[in-house]
C-alpha cells in the first residue's frame, strides 16, 4: 500500500526543522484512505457488545475533526481484571488497527465475565488516513506517552485512562515494522532532527518488544508460540540482534518503554508488550497479519488471566 512520502530534502541538511519546515512537510501529505469508511463503521457494529466512548476530537485546522474512539466492555464488573488493547498509535501500521478490531469482533466475547476490556483501535486517525507515522506536527505519538509529550493523540488517551491507571493487568499495543521504516520514515526522522541517516535492517517476521525494566519473559514466549502458528517469527541478524537490539529470547527484544514515552507504558500494567508484524514479507498476507495481531492479543490475555492469582 502506498504511503505519504516524507522528503528528506525539506529544510537544510544538518539543521533541525523549525515551524516553516514542519508546515512544508504537512502540506506535502495527502489523504490516501478513509477512517470514516474503513474504521468507524466497524466500531459502530460493535455497539451491541461494547460501549463506544469518544474521549476526544482531534481538530487539525482545515482537516476534518477526528473522533478518538474507545470500546469499553458493556458487562463491566469492577471485580474483574482490566485489559487494554491499543492499535494505530502509528496510523500507517494497518494490521494494528484492523487486528484490534478483528479481536473485538471475533474474540472479545470469550472474555465476558473474565476481564474488563478497553480497546482503542486507532489512536492516530489522521496518520491512518495518510498512511503515516507522525501526526500533523511531525511528532511521533509513540514517543509522547509521558508528562512532557506533545502529541495530542497521546495526551488525550493518557487523560482517558487516568481513572483506571494502576488497575490494569495486561496491555497489548499492536504495531508493524514495514519496509518504509527504512525507505521513508527513518530518513525523514533524521532530516527533521538535523542528523545523518544511518541505514538499518527491517526484520522479516513477527517480533515483540518487552519492557526492559519489568520483563515478563514467559508472557512474551506464550505470545510468540501462539503467533508462529499464523505467521513466521523474525530471526536475529548475524550479530544476534533485531533492529539493533539484542534478543532477550526468540523473537523478543526489550526497550525502556517508560523513558521513551512508548504507548506500552500507558497503563502501568503487570503484563505489557508491543507487537511488531512484518506486512511486507512475501511469506505473509494482510489477512495473516490481522490474524497474527488478534492471536497475539488472545494469547497475551489468556496467559495474564491464568497467572493473575
Order of alpha helices (4+ residues) and beta strands (2+ residues): alpha-alpha-alpha-beta-beta-beta-alpha-beta-alpha-alpha-beta-alpha-beta-alpha-beta-beta-beta-alpha-beta-alpha
